[in-house]
């Protein structure tokens, strides 16, 4: 019996295949024994929207920082380029700080030296896996930061803009069901979220002594008290 592995998040792998195979790379993955179901990390929130939201939160900022892992994959590098271009388009400089070999202490020491007024936590599975460490270090540095996943905000981050986890995993379940009912993985397109959600943690904002703009609160899909 053929064994199947279902991947719910593989940004670099899916990003590479989307560039070379268009919207339906699942067949190529399936021939390797893997079916990718897509998910938010394969379709990260627009760096332009993320930087605009951060600028709205910290309007006097002239530079911001982007936290990324030492990932040389095409998707991670594209995210850096797009974030830099998005920041420049609204008059912001960008400092990129890498977490090398999982050394968060050194990365945050570099951030402390740069003293950015705000931080974009990159869209990467490493930061979802290590979210408690990242959130704690961001809080200790007293940095206003924007993340991708709502869970990162529910666990203490300030703000996120990205896919809704419930929607994502419902779609995962739907794809698994379709495959086990006989659908060919090669015929299934990579799924991407139809709506990105803005989530704000008001308690974290108070701890950082940040006054949340009413415009952000009105646009938020969820405000955590």
N, C-alpha and C positions, 0 to 999 in steps of 0.2 A: 504494500500500500504506500502511495506517495505521501511523504510528509510535507506539510505546508507550514511556513512561518509567516506570520502577519506582522508587518512593521507599521506602527502607528505614527512614527515621526522619524524621518531620515532626511534632513534638509540637504546635506551635501550630495547624497546619492540621488535623490529625486531631482535636485536642481541640475545635476549633470545630465541626467537622462532627458529632462524636459528640454534642455537646450539642443540635444542631439536627436530626440525622437518626437518632439512636439508634445501634445496633450495626453498621449496614450502610451507611456513607456512601460506599462505593466507587463506586457508580453516579454520584454527583454528581461525584466526582473524574474518573471515566472520561470523562464528557462533555466534560471540559476536556483530555482527552488524557493524563491521569495516573491511574495506579492506585497507591494506597497500600497497602503490605503490613503496616502496623503495625510495631511493634518496641518495645523497652523505653522509649525516650524518650516514646512516646505513652502509656505506662502506667508512669510513674515509681514507684520504690519508695515505699511509704507514708511520708510525712513523720513520722508518729507512730512507726513502727518505727525510722526513721533516728535520730530524736532520742533515743529510748530506748536504742538501741545506743551512741550517743555519750555519754549520761549514765552508762551502765554503765562506759564506758571512763574517764570523768573524773567520778567521783561527787561531787566537791566543787564542781563548777561551779555557778554561780548564773545565769550568762548564757552564751549561745553566739552565734556569728555565722553568718550565711548569706551566701555569695558568689553573686551573680547578675549576669548581664549587664543592660545597660539595654534590656531587652526589654519593650515595653508590651503584648505580646500577652496574651490572656486566660489561656492556659495558664501562662505564667510568673508572672503576677500571682496566679493561683490557688495556685501552688506556694508563693509567699511567704505568702499568707494561711493555708494549711494548715500550713505549718511553724511560723508564729507561734502558731497555736492549739495545735498538738501540743506545742510547747515550754512554753506556759503550762499545759497540762494536767498536766505533771510538775514544775511549779514553776520553770521556766527563763524568763529574759528572752531576747529575740532582737534582735540588731542586724543589720540588712541592709546589706551593702556592695555597691554596684554597680560593675561594670567598665564604664566609660563610654567608648565609642569605641575599645575595645580597649586602653585605658590601664591595664595591669595594675600598673604601678609606683605610680600614684596610689591605686588600690584597695587595694594592700597597705600603702601608707603609712597609709591610713585604718584598716586592721586593726591596724597597729602602735600607733596612737594609742588604739584601743579596748582593746587587750590582752585579747582573749577567750581563755578557757582551751581552747576547742575550736571547730572550724569544720565547717559543712556546705557542701560544694562543690555548688552547685545542679545539678539534673538538666537539663542543656542541652547541645545539640550544640556550642556554642562552646567549652565546657570540655573536650569530647572532642577537638575539633580542635586546641586549644591545650594539650593535656594536659601536654606536656613543660614548657612555661612555668609552668603552674599548679603542677605537682608540685614544680618547682625552687623557686618562690617560697614555697610552703607549707613546704618543708623548711628554707629559709633563715629563715623566721619561727618555726620550731620549734613549729608548731601541730599538735596531733592533729586529723586531718581525716577525714571520711567522704565517699566518692565514690559514684557509681552503678555504673560499669562495672568489671568485673574487670581489664580491660587497664590502667586507671589505677593499680591497685594493683600489678600485675605490673611496671609501669614505675617504681615507687618510692613510690606513695601508701600510706597506712597501712592503710586499711580501705575496703571497698566493700560495698554492699548493693543488688543489682539483678539484672537478667536475665543469664543466661548467653549469651555471644556466640555460642557454637557452636550452641546451640539456636535462637537468633534467626535466624542465617543459613541454617541448615538449613530453617527454615520459609520464609524468603525464597525459597530455591531451589525448594521445593515449590510455592509459589504461582506462581512464574514458569513452572514446568513445566505446571501446571494451565491457565494462561492460554494457553500456546502449543499445548496439546492441545484447546483449544476452550471452556474454561470462560469464562463471562461474568464480567468483573470486578465488575459490579453485584451478582452473587450471592455474592461472596466477602466474608465478614465481616472486620472488622479483627481481626487476630490479636494476642493478648496473652500474655505468658509465663505458664506454669502454675506456675512456682516461681521465687522470688527467691533469689539465692545470696549468702552472706556469705563474703567473702574477706579474709584478714588477712595483712599483710606483717610477719613477725616481725623481719626485718632493719631495717626502718624504725622499728619500735617500739624496738629497741635503740638506734638512732641518736638517737631522741628521749628516751631514758632513761625509757621508759614500761613499767611492768609490766602485761602483758596479763592481765586477769582470766581465771581458769580457765573460768568460765562462758561467756565469749565464745569461747575456744579450742575448747571442747567443741561449741559450736553451729556453728562455722565449717565451711563446705563445702570450703574449701581454705585451708591455711596455707602461706605462702611463706617458706621459711627463708632 
